[in-house]
């Protein structure tokens, strides 16, 4: 039995006084198992599992959940599987660090790569799974290489000056691991429950996935005449995501959705005299473009507001590196808890990766074009310069608020690279593809870098070896890049990202659609709905004046209503659980248990969605389908099923007081 770990030192979260040092709970001179077969294999398993779940939900909703906390809980729970020797806390740090690569790589990939399919570039030019995988892989590797030189500055030199919200929560879970087995059991049971419920919808089509007011006579009349319809998707994974997001942001998202569906759709129908079109058709053909304009403007404003942070982060990191060289820090005796990948190796690996990226652009993407060497060099320079400049920005954003403005920085990258490529004579389909791939590398680099600083801070507090976290982060990135690429291909084949005769219910992929719209504007001769984009831009500017989180509202304007309503239902449950008792600690305990259940809903439901996509791709869906979702009783039964999902979340969470 492993010796019980004491809590974090008192100065873990406070600034250090002159001469004071932080001592992690595992001292540098204490030999504790860290890199083992079980820690690496479980970490890779978590990377695959949560990459698939995050990709599914990210493409459906536009929000990628962070997997660090559920992975930490599962890592502790796994210890109970081993009777002879439980996992050490440093083994759990490695499991969490490798597994948490999932959300970072997924966010980078799904914001850009689906735009290739949205623009039809996969058919016009030819993009296979290997090329998509390499884009995600290159970006992920760059993010690690560019962050390592900043590690000491962010996690040690700035000790106590940054709150690191997610790292704090995850560290507390790892340190107070005596409840880990019970917590993991709660999460796993919730995942099994959500898997069964969502699988009955996806594959067997036992009842309807979406509840609408059309199930009532007055609802049908309202939808036909006023073009107003209320819709709810009952998937457990979406409700779980709403719980994690919380009431504030989920309410803002649904407010944006209500503006689109209950204000703009009826207005367009009335003044456009579109009585023959359904509310859904008006939304897809017209109103959704307003949401795209708002999302794009929200990204640009995010960069403008972060400009000061960008400058400070870059100059601070550069200053730290220069001072370290002047003081000869590298000549000091190296201790285990301060050991990084050597700077010489970072430089060598970065140069090798730069050459590989250059050759990839030259021979895999731009080969048919004249002056391909010059264009490939331009693409490489944009990737390297922007990735390096914004790496510290991503890390600082995560350290301060726990959120990475990666979508805004990627949008700016796309605009900048498009302008540069057009100046060098590259536009049209190849220009859009080159810009997207540049954006894909940069987006994944910044996302991975931002998330990795959380893992390194966790390791710093507990006493892990940075060198181990850094080198095995490459392995986690490799696995996550392959998984997310596979999921993107599967979902595109099964559902698509744009509405066609073959795909009547495509995945929303809001960020990728916004990126595609921007590229069409800059590089294509296609007709652009400027008026609709312009209205969205004005919406975003007005929201900024009122200090409403613009991106959340814009996402709501773009997403189908049925995907936003369950978010606010989940967020409301989270809020009311906290308020369910006058005892503040009891209310918090209920909310925390609900977080475990919601995480299980997300993981189980989303993974089942990926499995359903595989079943659809291999042609088994029609064989397994019962077809009951098309029966008159489909929606009433769906109401009962959704009530069961909500009841499970509320009832089990409230039982926290009995434990």
C-alpha positions as CSV (number, residue, x, y, z in Angstrom):
1,X,0.0,0.0,0.0
2,X,1.4,3.4,-1.0
3,X,2.1,5.8,1.8
4,X,-0.6,8.5,2.1
5,X,0.4,11.8,0.6
6,X,0.1,14.9,2.7
7,X,-1.5,18.0,1.3
8,X,0.3,20.8,-0.7
9,X,2.6,23.1,1.2
10,X,1.1,26.4,2.6
11,X,3.0,28.5,0.1
12,X,1.7,26.5,-3.0
13,X,-0.6,29.2,-4.1
14,X,1.0,32.3,-2.7
15,X,3.9,34.5,-3.9
16,X,7.3,33.6,-2.4
17,X,9.0,36.0,-0.1
18,X,12.7,36.9,-0.6
19,X,14.8,33.8,-0.1
20,X,11.8,31.5,0.3
21,X,11.6,28.4,-1.9
22,X,8.7,26.2,-2.9
23,X,9.2,22.5,-2.0
24,X,6.9,20.1,-3.8
25,X,5.2,17.3,-1.9
26,X,7.5,14.8,-3.6
27,X,11.1,16.1,-3.0
28,X,13.6,16.2,-5.8
29,X,15.9,13.7,-4.2
30,X,13.1,11.1,-3.4
31,X,12.9,8.2,-5.9
32,X,9.3,7.7,-6.8
33,X,8.0,5.6,-9.7
34,X,6.9,7.9,-12.5
35,X,7.4,6.5,-16.0
36,X,6.1,2.9,-15.9
37,X,4.3,0.6,-18.3
38,X,1.0,1.2,-16.6
39,X,1.3,5.0,-16.4
40,X,2.2,5.3,-20.1
41,X,-0.4,2.8,-21.4
42,X,-3.2,4.2,-19.3
43,X,-2.3,7.7,-20.4
44,X,-2.4,6.7,-24.0
45,X,-5.8,5.0,-23.5
46,X,-7.1,8.2,-21.9
47,X,-5.8,10.2,-24.9
48,X,-7.7,8.0,-27.3
49,X,-10.9,7.9,-25.3
50,X,-11.1,11.7,-24.6
51,X,-9.8,12.7,-28.0
52,X,-12.7,10.9,-29.6
53,X,-15.2,12.3,-27.1
54,X,-13.9,15.8,-27.4
55,X,-13.8,15.7,-31.2
56,X,-17.4,14.5,-31.4
57,X,-18.8,17.1,-29.1
58,X,-16.6,19.9,-30.4
59,X,-17.8,19.3,-34.0
60,X,-21.4,19.0,-32.8
61,X,-21.6,21.9,-30.3
62,X,-18.5,24.0,-31.0
63,X,-17.1,23.7,-27.5
64,X,-14.3,21.4,-26.4
65,X,-14.4,20.2,-22.8
66,X,-11.2,19.9,-20.8
67,X,-10.5,16.3,-19.8
68,X,-7.8,17.0,-17.2
69,X,-10.1,16.6,-14.2
70,X,-12.0,13.4,-15.2
71,X,-8.7,11.8,-16.3
72,X,-7.1,12.6,-12.9
73,X,-10.1,11.1,-11.2
74,X,-10.0,7.9,-13.3
75,X,-6.2,7.7,-12.8
76,X,-6.7,7.6,-9.1
77,X,-9.6,5.2,-9.4
78,X,-7.5,2.8,-11.5
79,X,-5.1,2.4,-8.5
80,X,-7.7,0.1,-6.9
81,X,-7.3,-2.3,-9.7
82,X,-3.8,-3.1,-8.5
83,X,-3.6,-5.1,-5.3
84,X,0.1,-5.5,-4.9
85,X,1.1,-1.9,-5.6
86,X,-1.2,1.1,-6.2
87,X,-0.2,3.8,-8.6
88,X,2.1,6.5,-7.1
89,X,1.0,10.1,-7.4
90,X,3.7,10.7,-10.0
91,X,2.4,7.9,-12.1
92,X,-1.0,9.5,-12.0
93,X,0.5,12.8,-13.0
94,X,1.9,11.1,-16.1
95,X,-1.4,9.5,-16.9
96,X,-3.1,12.8,-16.6
97,X,-0.4,14.6,-18.6
98,X,-0.5,12.2,-21.5
99,X,-4.3,11.9,-21.5
100,X,-4.9,15.6,-21.3
101,X,-3.3,16.0,-24.7
102,X,-6.7,15.0,-26.1
103,X,-8.6,18.2,-25.6
104,X,-5.7,20.4,-26.8
105,X,-5.0,18.6,-30.1
106,X,-8.7,18.2,-30.8
107,X,-9.4,22.0,-30.3
108,X,-6.6,22.8,-32.8
109,X,-7.8,20.3,-35.4
110,X,-11.6,20.8,-35.3
111,X,-11.5,24.6,-35.6
112,X,-9.8,24.4,-39.0
113,X,-9.5,21.0,-40.7
114,X,-13.3,20.4,-41.2
115,X,-13.3,23.6,-43.3
116,X,-11.5,21.6,-46.0
117,X,-14.6,19.5,-46.4
118,X,-17.0,22.5,-46.0
119,X,-15.2,24.2,-48.9
120,X,-15.1,20.9,-51.0
121,X,-11.3,21.0,-51.2
122,X,-11.1,17.3,-50.4
123,X,-12.7,16.5,-53.8
124,X,-11.3,19.4,-55.8
125,X,-7.6,18.9,-54.8
126,X,-7.5,15.6,-52.8
127,X,-6.8,15.5,-49.1
128,X,-6.4,12.1,-47.5
129,X,-6.2,11.0,-43.8
130,X,-2.4,11.1,-43.8
131,X,-2.2,14.7,-44.7
132,X,-4.8,15.7,-42.1
133,X,-3.0,13.7,-39.5
134,X,0.3,15.3,-40.2
135,X,-1.1,18.8,-39.9
136,X,-2.4,18.0,-36.4
137,X,0.8,16.2,-35.5
138,X,3.1,19.0,-36.7
139,X,1.1,21.6,-34.8
140,X,1.1,19.6,-31.6
141,X,4.8,19.0,-31.8
142,X,5.5,22.7,-32.4
143,X,3.4,23.7,-29.4
144,X,5.5,21.5,-27.1
145,X,8.9,22.6,-28.5
146,X,8.0,26.3,-28.3
147,X,6.6,26.0,-24.8
148,X,9.5,24.2,-23.1
149,X,11.7,27.3,-23.0
150,X,9.0,29.2,-21.2
151,X,8.3,26.5,-18.6
152,X,10.5,27.7,-15.8
153,X,9.2,31.3,-16.2
154,X,5.5,30.4,-16.0
155,X,5.5,27.6,-13.4
156,X,8.4,28.6,-11.1
157,X,9.5,32.2,-11.6
158,X,5.9,33.5,-11.6
159,X,4.9,31.2,-8.6
160,X,1.8,32.5,-6.9
161,X,1.3,35.3,-9.4
162,X,-0.9,33.3,-11.8
163,X,-4.0,31.4,-10.4
164,X,-3.9,28.4,-12.8
165,X,-7.6,27.6,-12.2
166,X,-7.7,24.2,-13.9
167,X,-4.3,23.1,-12.7
168,X,-5.3,24.0,-9.2
169,X,-8.5,21.9,-9.4
170,X,-6.7,18.9,-10.9
171,X,-3.8,19.1,-8.4
172,X,-6.2,19.0,-5.5
173,X,-7.9,15.9,-6.9
174,X,-4.5,14.1,-7.4
175,X,-3.3,15.1,-3.9
176,X,-6.5,14.2,-2.1
177,X,-6.8,10.9,-3.9
178,X,-8.2,8.9,-1.0
179,X,-11.7,9.5,-2.5
180,X,-10.5,8.6,-6.0
181,X,-11.9,5.1,-6.2
182,X,-15.4,6.2,-5.2
183,X,-15.3,9.2,-7.5
184,X,-14.1,7.1,-10.4
185,X,-17.0,4.6,-9.8
186,X,-19.5,7.5,-9.9
187,X,-18.0,8.7,-13.2
188,X,-17.9,5.3,-14.8
189,X,-21.5,4.4,-13.9
190,X,-22.6,7.7,-15.4
191,X,-20.6,7.0,-18.5
192,X,-22.3,3.5,-18.8
193,X,-25.7,5.0,-18.3
194,X,-25.2,7.7,-20.9
195,X,-23.7,5.2,-23.3
196,X,-26.8,3.1,-23.2
197,X,-29.2,6.0,-23.5
198,X,-27.4,7.7,-26.4
199,X,-26.7,4.4,-28.2
200,X,-30.4,3.6,-28.2
201,X,-30.9,6.9,-30.1
202,X,-27.9,6.8,-32.5
203,X,-27.9,3.2,-33.6
204,X,-31.2,1.5,-32.8
205,X,-33.3,4.7,-33.4
206,X,-35.5,3.7,-30.5
207,X,-37.0,7.1,-30.0
208,X,-36.5,10.6,-31.3
209,X,-33.2,12.5,-30.6
210,X,-35.0,15.8,-30.8
211,X,-38.1,17.0,-29.1
212,X,-40.0,19.8,-30.8
213,X,-43.2,21.8,-30.2
214,X,-44.4,20.3,-33.5
215,X,-45.5,17.3,-31.4
216,X,-48.5,19.4,-30.4
217,X,-51.1,20.8,-32.8
218,X,-50.6,24.4,-31.7
219,X,-46.8,23.9,-32.1
220,X,-47.3,22.9,-35.7
221,X,-49.5,25.9,-36.4
222,X,-47.0,28.2,-34.8
223,X,-44.1,26.7,-36.8
224,X,-46.0,26.9,-40.1
225,X,-47.4,30.4,-39.8
226,X,-45.1,32.3,-37.5
227,X,-41.9,30.3,-38.3
228,X,-41.3,29.8,-34.6
229,X,-40.4,26.3,-33.2
230,X,-38.9,25.2,-29.9
231,X,-36.5,22.2,-30.1
232,X,-34.4,20.2,-27.6
233,X,-31.8,17.5,-28.3
234,X,-32.0,14.9,-25.5
235,X,-28.5,13.4,-25.8
236,X,-27.0,12.9,-22.4
237,X,-23.6,14.1,-23.6
238,X,-24.9,17.6,-24.5
239,X,-26.7,18.0,-21.2
240,X,-23.5,17.0,-19.4
241,X,-21.5,19.6,-21.3
242,X,-24.0,22.2,-20.3
243,X,-23.5,21.3,-16.6
244,X,-19.8,21.7,-17.0
245,X,-20.1,25.0,-18.8
246,X,-22.3,26.4,-16.0
247,X,-25.4,28.6,-16.0
248,X,-23.7,31.9,-17.0
249,X,-22.2,30.9,-20.3
250,X,-24.9,28.4,-21.2
251,X,-27.5,31.0,-20.7
252,X,-25.6,33.4,-22.9
253,X,-25.3,30.8,-25.6
254,X,-29.0,30.0,-25.5
255,X,-29.8,33.7,-25.6
256,X,-28.0,34.0,-28.9
257,X,-29.9,31.0,-30.1
258,X,-33.3,32.5,-29.1
259,X,-32.4,35.8,-30.9
260,X,-31.8,33.8,-34.1
261,X,-34.8,31.4,-33.9
262,X,-37.4,33.6,-32.3
263,X,-36.5,37.0,-33.7
264,X,-34.4,36.8,-36.9
265,X,-36.0,33.7,-38.4
266,X,-39.6,35.1,-38.1
267,X,-38.4,38.6,-39.3
268,X,-36.7,37.1,-42.4
269,X,-39.8,35.0,-43.1
270,X,-42.1,38.0,-42.8
271,X,-40.2,40.6,-44.8
272,X,-38.7,38.2,-47.3
273,X,-42.1,36.6,-47.9
274,X,-40.7,33.1,-47.5
275,X,-43.9,31.4,-46.4
276,X,-43.0,28.3,-48.3
277,X,-39.7,27.7,-46.4
278,X,-39.6,26.1,-43.0
279,X,-38.0,27.8,-40.0
280,X,-35.1,25.4,-40.3
281,X,-34.5,26.2,-44.0
282,X,-34.6,30.0,-43.3
283,X,-32.1,29.5,-40.4
284,X,-29.7,27.5,-42.6
285,X,-29.9,29.6,-45.7
286,X,-30.0,33.1,-44.1
287,X,-29.8,33.5,-40.3
288,X,-26.8,31.2,-39.8
289,X,-24.6,33.4,-41.9
290,X,-25.3,36.2,-39.4
291,X,-23.9,33.9,-36.7
292,X,-20.8,33.3,-38.8
293,X,-20.2,37.0,-39.1
294,X,-20.6,37.4,-35.3
295,X,-18.2,34.5,-34.6
296,X,-15.5,35.9,-36.9
297,X,-15.8,39.4,-35.3
298,X,-15.7,37.9,-31.8
299,X,-12.4,36.2,-32.7
300,X,-10.9,39.5,-34.0
301,X,-12.0,41.4,-31.0
302,X,-10.5,38.7,-28.7
303,X,-7.2,39.3,-30.3
304,X,-7.5,43.1,-30.0
305,X,-8.3,42.8,-26.3
306,X,-5.4,40.4,-25.8
307,X,-2.9,42.6,-27.6
308,X,-1.4,43.9,-24.4
309,X,-1.2,40.4,-23.0
310,X,0.4,39.3,-26.2
311,X,3.2,41.9,-26.0
312,X,3.8,41.4,-22.3
313,X,3.9,37.6,-22.6
314,X,6.3,37.6,-25.4
315,X,8.7,40.2,-23.9
316,X,8.6,38.6,-20.5
317,X,9.4,35.1,-21.9
318,X,12.2,36.6,-24.1
319,X,13.6,38.5,-21.2
320,X,13.6,35.4,-19.0
321,X,15.6,33.4,-21.6
322,X,18.1,36.2,-22.1
323,X,18.7,36.6,-18.3
324,X,19.1,32.8,-17.9
325,X,21.8,32.8,-20.5
326,X,23.6,35.8,-18.9
327,X,23.5,34.3,-15.4
328,X,24.7,31.0,-16.7
329,X,21.7,29.2,-15.2
330,X,22.6,26.2,-17.4
331,X,25.8,25.6,-15.4
332,X,23.9,25.1,-12.1
333,X,23.5,21.6,-10.8
334,X,20.4,20.2,-12.4
335,X,17.8,18.8,-10.0
336,X,15.2,16.3,-11.0
337,X,12.2,18.6,-10.6
338,X,13.8,21.3,-12.7
339,X,15.1,19.1,-15.6
340,X,13.8,20.0,-19.1
341,X,14.6,18.8,-22.5
342,X,18.0,20.4,-23.3
343,X,17.8,23.7,-25.2
344,X,20.2,22.3,-27.8
345,X,17.8,19.4,-28.5
346,X,14.9,21.8,-28.7
347,X,16.7,23.8,-31.4
348,X,17.7,20.7,-33.3
349,X,14.2,19.1,-33.1
350,X,12.6,22.5,-34.1
351,X,14.9,22.8,-37.2
352,X,14.1,19.2,-38.3
353,X,10.4,19.8,-37.8
354,X,10.6,23.0,-39.8
355,X,12.3,21.2,-42.7
356,X,9.7,18.4,-42.6
357,X,6.8,21.0,-42.6
358,X,8.5,22.7,-45.6
359,X,8.8,19.5,-47.6
360,X,5.2,18.6,-46.7
361,X,3.9,21.8,-48.1
362,X,6.2,21.6,-51.1
363,X,5.5,18.1,-52.3
364,X,2.1,17.2,-50.7
365,X,0.1,20.3,-51.1
366,X,1.6,22.9,-53.5
367,X,3.4,20.5,-55.9
368,X,1.2,21.2,-58.9
369,X,1.9,25.0,-58.7
370,X,4.6,27.1,-60.2
371,X,7.0,28.7,-57.7
372,X,6.0,26.0,-55.2
373,X,9.4,26.3,-53.4
374,X,8.8,30.0,-52.7
375,X,5.2,29.5,-51.7
376,X,6.1,26.7,-49.3
377,X,8.8,28.8,-47.7
378,X,6.3,31.6,-47.2
379,X,3.8,29.1,-45.6
380,X,6.6,27.8,-43.3
381,X,7.6,31.2,-42.2
382,X,4.1,32.2,-41.3
383,X,3.7,29.0,-39.3
384,X,6.9,29.3,-37.4
385,X,6.7,33.0,-36.6
386,X,3.1,33.1,-35.5
387,X,3.3,29.9,-33.5
388,X,6.4,31.1,-31.7
389,X,5.0,34.6,-31.0
390,X,1.6,33.4,-29.7
391,X,2.9,30.4,-27.6
392,X,3.5,32.5,-24.6
393,X,0.1,34.2,-25.1
394,X,-1.7,30.9,-25.0
395,X,0.2,29.8,-21.9
396,X,-0.5,33.1,-20.1
397,X,-4.2,33.0,-20.9
398,X,-4.5,29.5,-19.5
399,X,-2.5,30.5,-16.4
400,X,-4.7,33.5,-15.7
401,X,-8.3,32.6,-16.7
402,X,-8.1,28.9,-17.7
403,X,-9.3,29.7,-21.2
404,X,-7.2,29.8,-24.4
405,X,-8.1,32.4,-27.1
406,X,-7.0,30.0,-29.7
407,X,-9.9,30.5,-32.1
408,X,-9.3,34.2,-32.3
409,X,-5.6,33.8,-32.9
410,X,-6.2,31.2,-35.5
411,X,-8.7,33.4,-37.3
412,X,-6.1,36.2,-37.3
413,X,-3.6,33.7,-38.7
414,X,-5.9,32.7,-41.5
415,X,-6.5,36.4,-42.4
416,X,-2.8,37.2,-42.3
417,X,-1.7,34.1,-44.2
418,X,-4.4,34.7,-46.8
419,X,-3.3,38.3,-47.4
420,X,0.4,37.1,-47.7
421,X,-0.4,34.2,-50.0
422,X,-2.5,36.4,-52.3
423,X,0.3,38.9,-52.4
424,X,2.5,36.1,-53.6
425,X,0.0,35.2,-56.3
426,X,-1.7,32.2,-54.6
427,X,-5.5,32.3,-54.3
428,X,-8.5,30.1,-55.3
429,X,-8.7,26.5,-54.1
430,X,-5.0,26.0,-53.5
431,X,-4.8,29.3,-51.7
432,X,-7.6,28.4,-49.4
433,X,-6.1,25.0,-48.7
434,X,-2.7,26.4,-48.0
435,X,-4.2,29.0,-45.6
436,X,-6.2,26.3,-43.8
437,X,-3.3,24.0,-43.4
438,X,-1.2,26.9,-42.0
439,X,-4.1,27.7,-39.7
440,X,-4.4,24.1,-38.7
441,X,-0.7,23.8,-37.7
442,X,-0.8,27.2,-35.8
443,X,-4.1,26.4,-34.1
444,X,-3.0,23.0,-32.9
445,X,0.4,24.4,-31.8
446,X,-1.2,27.2,-29.7
447,X,-3.9,24.9,-28.2
448,X,-1.3,22.3,-27.2
449,X,1.1,24.8,-25.8
450,X,-1.7,26.5,-23.7
451,X,-2.9,23.2,-22.3
452,X,0.6,21.8,-21.6
453,X,1.4,24.6,-19.2
454,X,-1.4,23.3,-17.0
455,X,0.2,19.9,-16.9
456,X,3.6,21.3,-16.1
457,X,2.2,23.4,-13.3
458,X,0.6,20.3,-11.8
459,X,3.9,18.5,-12.0
460,X,5.7,21.5,-10.4
461,X,3.3,21.5,-7.4
462,X,3.5,17.8,-6.9
463,X,7.1,17.2,-7.7
464,X,7.1,15.5,-11.2
465,X,10.1,15.5,-13.6
466,X,9.4,18.1,-16.3
467,X,11.6,16.1,-18.7
468,X,9.4,13.1,-18.4
469,X,6.2,15.1,-18.9
470,X,7.7,16.8,-22.0
471,X,9.0,13.8,-23.8
472,X,5.9,11.7,-23.2
473,X,3.7,14.6,-24.3
474,X,5.0,14.0,-27.8
475,X,3.6,10.4,-27.6
476,X,0.3,11.6,-26.3
477,X,0.2,14.2,-29.1
478,X,0.9,11.5,-31.7
479,X,-2.0,9.3,-30.5
480,X,-4.4,12.3,-30.1
481,X,-3.6,13.6,-33.6
482,X,-4.4,10.3,-35.1
483,X,-7.6,9.8,-33.1
484,X,-9.0,13.3,-33.9
485,X,-8.2,12.9,-37.6
486,X,-10.0,9.6,-37.7
487,X,-13.0,11.0,-36.0
488,X,-13.2,14.0,-38.4
489,X,-13.1,11.6,-41.4
490,X,-15.7,9.3,-39.8
491,X,-18.1,12.1,-39.0
492,X,-17.7,13.7,-42.4
493,X,-18.5,10.4,-44.1
494,X,-21.4,9.6,-41.8
495,X,-23.0,13.0,-41.3
496,X,-21.1,15.7,-43.2
497,X,-20.4,19.3,-42.1
498,X,-22.7,20.9,-44.7
499,X,-26.3,20.1,-45.7
500,X,-26.5,18.1,-48.9
501,X,-28.9,15.6,-50.4
502,X,-26.8,12.8,-48.8
503,X,-26.4,14.5,-45.4
504,X,-29.6,16.2,-44.2
505,X,-28.5,16.6,-40.6
506,X,-24.8,17.6,-40.7
507,X,-22.6,18.4,-37.7
508,X,-22.5,22.2,-36.9
509,X,-18.7,22.6,-36.7
510,X,-19.2,26.4,-36.1
511,X,-15.6,27.5,-35.9
512,X,-14.6,25.7,-39.1
513,X,-17.6,27.2,-40.9
514,X,-16.5,30.6,-39.8
515,X,-13.0,29.9,-41.0
516,X,-14.4,28.7,-44.4
517,X,-16.5,31.9,-44.7
518,X,-13.5,34.1,-44.1
519,X,-11.4,32.3,-46.7
520,X,-14.2,32.5,-49.3
521,X,-14.3,36.2,-48.7
522,X,-10.5,36.6,-49.1
523,X,-9.6,34.1,-51.8
524,X,-12.7,33.1,-53.8
525,X,-14.8,34.6,-56.5
526,X,-18.0,33.0,-55.1
527,X,-20.9,35.2,-54.2
528,X,-20.5,36.3,-50.5
529,X,-23.6,37.1,-48.3
530,X,-21.9,40.4,-47.2
531,X,-25.1,41.9,-45.8
532,X,-25.7,38.9,-43.5
533,X,-22.0,38.7,-42.4
534,X,-22.2,42.5,-41.8
535,X,-25.2,42.2,-39.6
536,X,-23.4,39.5,-37.6
537,X,-20.4,41.8,-37.2
538,X,-22.6,44.6,-36.0
539,X,-24.2,42.2,-33.5
540,X,-20.8,41.3,-32.1
541,X,-19.8,45.0,-31.8
542,X,-23.0,45.8,-30.0
543,X,-22.6,42.9,-27.6
544,X,-19.0,44.1,-26.9
545,X,-20.4,47.5,-25.9
546,X,-22.8,45.8,-23.4
547,X,-19.9,43.6,-22.1
548,X,-21.7,40.4,-22.9
549,X,-19.2,37.5,-23.8
550,X,-19.4,37.9,-27.5
551,X,-18.1,34.5,-28.6
552,X,-20.6,32.6,-26.5
553,X,-23.5,34.6,-27.8
554,X,-22.3,34.3,-31.4
555,X,-22.0,30.5,-31.0
556,X,-25.6,30.5,-29.9
557,X,-26.7,32.5,-33.0
558,X,-25.0,30.0,-35.2
559,X,-25.8,26.6,-33.6
560,X,-29.1,24.8,-34.2
561,X,-31.5,25.6,-31.4
562,X,-31.9,22.0,-30.3
563,X,-28.2,21.9,-29.4
564,X,-28.2,25.1,-27.2
565,X,-31.3,24.4,-25.1
566,X,-29.9,21.3,-23.3
567,X,-26.8,23.3,-22.5
568,X,-28.8,25.8,-20.4
569,X,-30.8,22.9,-18.9
570,X,-27.5,21.3,-17.7
571,X,-26.2,24.6,-16.5
572,X,-29.4,25.3,-14.6
573,X,-29.1,22.0,-12.8
574,X,-25.5,22.8,-11.8
575,X,-26.7,26.2,-10.4
576,X,-29.7,24.8,-8.4
577,X,-27.6,22.0,-6.9
578,X,-25.3,24.6,-5.3
579,X,-28.4,26.4,-4.0
580,X,-30.2,23.2,-2.9
581,X,-29.0,23.5,0.7
582,X,-28.4,26.3,3.1
583,X,-25.3,24.4,4.1
584,X,-22.7,25.8,1.6
585,X,-20.4,22.8,1.9
586,X,-23.2,20.4,1.2
587,X,-24.3,22.4,-1.8
588,X,-20.8,22.4,-3.1
589,X,-20.5,18.7,-2.5
590,X,-23.6,18.1,-4.6
591,X,-22.4,20.2,-7.4
592,X,-19.0,18.4,-7.4
593,X,-20.7,15.0,-7.6
594,X,-22.8,16.4,-10.4
595,X,-19.6,17.4,-12.2
596,X,-18.4,13.7,-12.0
597,X,-21.7,12.5,-13.4
598,X,-21.7,15.2,-16.2
599,X,-18.2,14.2,-17.1
600,X,-19.3,10.6,-17.4
601,X,-22.3,11.7,-19.5
602,X,-19.9,13.5,-21.8
603,X,-17.4,10.7,-22.1
604,X,-19.9,7.9,-22.4
605,X,-22.3,9.6,-24.7
606,X,-19.7,11.1,-27.0
607,X,-17.8,7.9,-27.4
608,X,-21.0,6.1,-28.3
609,X,-21.6,8.8,-30.9
610,X,-18.3,7.9,-32.5
611,X,-19.1,4.2,-32.4
612,X,-22.4,5.0,-34.1
613,X,-20.6,6.9,-36.8
614,X,-18.4,3.8,-37.4
615,X,-21.5,1.6,-37.6
616,X,-23.0,4.0,-40.1
617,X,-19.8,4.0,-42.2
618,X,-19.6,0.3,-42.5
619,X,-23.3,0.1,-43.4
620,X,-24.8,-1.6,-40.4
621,X,-27.0,1.2,-39.2
622,X,-30.0,0.1,-41.4
623,X,-29.6,-3.5,-40.1
624,X,-29.6,-2.5,-36.4
625,X,-32.2,0.3,-36.7
626,X,-35.6,-0.3,-35.3
627,X,-36.9,2.8,-37.0
628,X,-39.1,3.7,-34.0
629,X,-37.9,7.3,-34.1
630,X,-40.2,7.9,-37.1
631,X,-43.3,6.6,-35.2
632,X,-46.0,8.9,-33.7
633,X,-44.9,7.9,-30.2
634,X,-41.2,8.8,-30.8
635,X,-41.2,12.3,-29.2
636,X,-43.4,11.5,-26.2
637,X,-41.1,8.5,-25.4
638,X,-38.1,10.9,-25.9
639,X,-39.6,13.2,-23.3
640,X,-39.7,10.3,-20.8
641,X,-36.1,9.3,-21.7
642,X,-34.8,12.9,-21.3
643,X,-36.6,13.1,-17.9
644,X,-34.8,9.9,-16.9
645,X,-31.4,11.5,-17.9
646,X,-32.1,14.6,-15.9
647,X,-33.5,12.6,-13.0
648,X,-30.3,10.5,-12.9
649,X,-28.1,13.6,-12.8
650,X,-30.2,15.4,-10.1
651,X,-31.0,12.4,-7.9
652,X,-27.5,10.9,-7.7
653,X,-25.9,14.3,-7.2
654,X,-28.2,15.1,-4.3
655,X,-27.1,11.8,-2.6
656,X,-23.8,13.4,-1.9
657,X,-25.1,14.5,1.5
658,X,-25.4,10.8,2.5
659,X,-21.7,10.0,1.8
